[in-house]
């Protein structure tokens, strides 16, 4: 399995550009997958530079309904007219940073025929499955950091029920791909029991000196998984956890390639 980071907050080199967002291209034995589309069409431009043909993608997954993961959705639908795009039935909700900044998806796209809305679980085939874990886990005890949703006319903390996780099972190995792990990366890893988990940890606003990252790092080590993180983890937070987790934790930037 090969993972290529098309978009991330940072870049591997000057030929690959970065933005606040995430997009991953994944090749398995049976599929060419696009996981998230970043904030703009930058994922497409970087893919061209990296020699990735996105017209050959046969499965796309949108991890959740925030703009920095689905802002490039329109571009993908423009260049690829065949791949189904799997996303939560809650993905087009009203999501905000604070009370004024809308961070949801472009609702004009909601009825596009390539979109496949799924519930809490979806088995795509013997290799690919999606899980929301909405009922299975309790979110880790930290703040949503100002991320909100409008529900029944009220502005409430985001429940993140619109987030789901891709499970890839290949050659006896289980790999979990997560966008931001808003429900808690420790809980996700403990529940899905992957060999490898790739995605953001949503730790960028946690003070490394608070002691919370020490606890989380130790809990992640206990799962036995290896981790590749990015995007909303925060570089300072990553460096702090790397000292604890050592070779069990690595960072992927736009332009990076990992073979699992």
N, C-alpha and C positions, 0 to 999 in steps of 0.2 A: 504494500500500500504506500502510495506517495502523496504527501500533503504539500501544496504550494500556497504560500500566503500572497494573495493578490493585492490586498489592502490591509493596512494596519496603521496604528498611530505613528510608527517609526518605520524607517526604511533601511534596508541592508546596504544600499549604495546610491550614488547620485543619479543613476539611470532609472531607478524605481522611485516613484513618488509616494508620499504618505498623506493620510488624512485621519481624523478621528473617526474610526470605523473599523469594520472587519469584513473580509471576504476570503474564503479558502476554496481552493480547487483540490479535489481529491480523486485519485485514480485507484480503483480496486480491480480485482480480477474481472468483475462483471460490469462495472459502472464507471462513468465519468461524471462526477458530482460537483455542483457549485453550492457551497454552503455560505449563505449570506452574500450581499451585494454591495456592502459599504454604504457610504453616504451619498456618493455621486456616481458618475460613470468612470471614475478612476480605476476601478477594478478591471474594466474592459481595456483601458489604455495600458495598464501594467501587464495584463495578460498577453497583449500583443508583443510587448517588449520581451516577455519571458517565454514566448513561443507556445503559449497555451491557446488552443482553438476552442473558444466557448460555444461555437456552433455545434460542436460534437458532444456537448454535455447532454446526458440523457435523463438526469434527475437533478432537480434543484430543491433546496430546503431553505426556508426563511426561519431563523431561530426564534424571533419574536418581533413585535410590532413597533420597534423604534427606528427612527430615521437613519441612524448610523449603521444599521444592518440592512435596511430595506430601501434606502434612498435610491439605490441603483436598480431597483426592480424593473422600472419602466425600460431602462436600457437593455436589460437582459431579455425581456419579452420582445424587444425590437429586433435583437440579433438572433434569437433562438425561438422558433415558432413551434417546436415539438416537445420540448422537455416539460413535464409537469412540475409545478412549483408547489411543494407541500408547506402549508403554514397552518397555524392554529386558527380555529374558528373565532377566536377573540383577537386576532392580529390587527384588525382595523378598528380597534377601540380608540377612545379619546385619551391620549397619553400626553402628559405635560412634565416639563422640568420646572418646578415651582407652580405658579398659577397662570402664568402668561405665555410661556414658550411652549408651543405645540411641538412634540417630538414624535408624533405618530407617522403613519404611512399616508401616502397620497390616496385618498378615498376614491378618486376617479378610476383607479385600477381594480377596485373591489370585485367587479363582475367580469373580469377578464377570463376567458375560457380555459386558460392554462393553469389557473389557480385551483389547487385541491385543498379544501379546508378539512381539517381532521380534528378529532376529539382527543381524549387523553392518551390513547394508544393507537398506533397504526403500524401494521406489519406490511411493509412495501413488498418485500420478497424474502427469500431465505437469508439474504445478506444484510438487508437494511430494515430498521425499525425506528419508530419515533415514540417518545414517552414524554408526557408533560410532568409527571410525578405530582400533579396537583393534589392528589389524595394520599400519596404514599409518604411524603416527607414533611417535616416542619422546617420552616425557613430558619437559617442561622440567626442568632440574636444580634443583629446590627441594623442600623437605620437604613431606609431606602434612599437616604441622601437627597431628599427633595424631589424624587421621582413620584409622580402622582397620576391618577386616572380619574375621569369623571364617570361616576356610577350612580344611576338613579338621580341624576341632576346634582350630585354632590361631588366636591373635589376631595378625594381620599388618597391615602398612600397607595401606590401601585401594588396590586396583588400579584403581579407577574404571572397570572394564569395564562397569559398569551405566549409564554415561553415554553418551548419543548426542546428535546435533546435527541440527536441522531446517534443511534447505536449501529456500528458496523461490525459484523462478525465474519472473519475471514481467516482461514487456515488455523482454526482453534484459538484465535485471539479476538478479544472484544475491545473495540476502540469506541470511546464516546466523544462526540464533537458537541461542544456547547458554545453558544454565543457569548453570554455574559455571566452565566451561572447565578442569576439573581436569587434563586431559591436556596443558594448556599452550596459551594463546590464540595465541601466536606460531605454534606447530606447526599448530594448527587452521586459522589463516588462511593459512599457507603451503601447506597441503595442499588445502583446499577452494577457495581463491582467490576469496573473495567480493568484491563491490563494497562491501557493508556487512556488518558483524558486530555483533550486539546481544547483550549478556549480561555476566555477571560474569567477572572475571579471576582471582579467587582470590588476590589480592595483599594482602589486608588485614593480614596479619601480617609483611609484608616491610618492613624499615626503609628509608624513602626515602633515607637517607644511605648505604646500603650500596653504592650504585652499580648494583645489579641492575635497578632500575626505569629507569635511564638506558638500559641496554642493551636492555631489553625494548621501551621506547618507540621507540628507533631501529629495531629489528627490525620492529615493527608498521608504522612509517612506510614501510619498504621494500616492504611487501606491496601498497601502493597503495590499500588499503581505507580506508573511513571506519568509525569505531567509536562505538557508543553503549554505555556501560558502566553498572554498577549493582551493588547487593547486596554480593557478597563481594570487590569490588575495594578497598573502603575509601575513605572520603572524603579523608583525608590523602594517600593514594597516588594517587587520581585527580587531586587538585589539583597534585601534583608532576609527574605525567605530562602533564597539560594544558599546562603551561608549555612542554614540549618538543613535543607533538603539535599544540597550538593547535586550529585548527578541524577537525582530523581526529579529535578525541576530544571526546565530550560525555557528560553524565550524565543518566539518566532516573530520575525519582522517582515514587512513587505519585501518580497524578493527571496525570502528564505524557502528552502525545500527540506522536508524531513521524510526519511524512509522508515516506515514502521514495520 
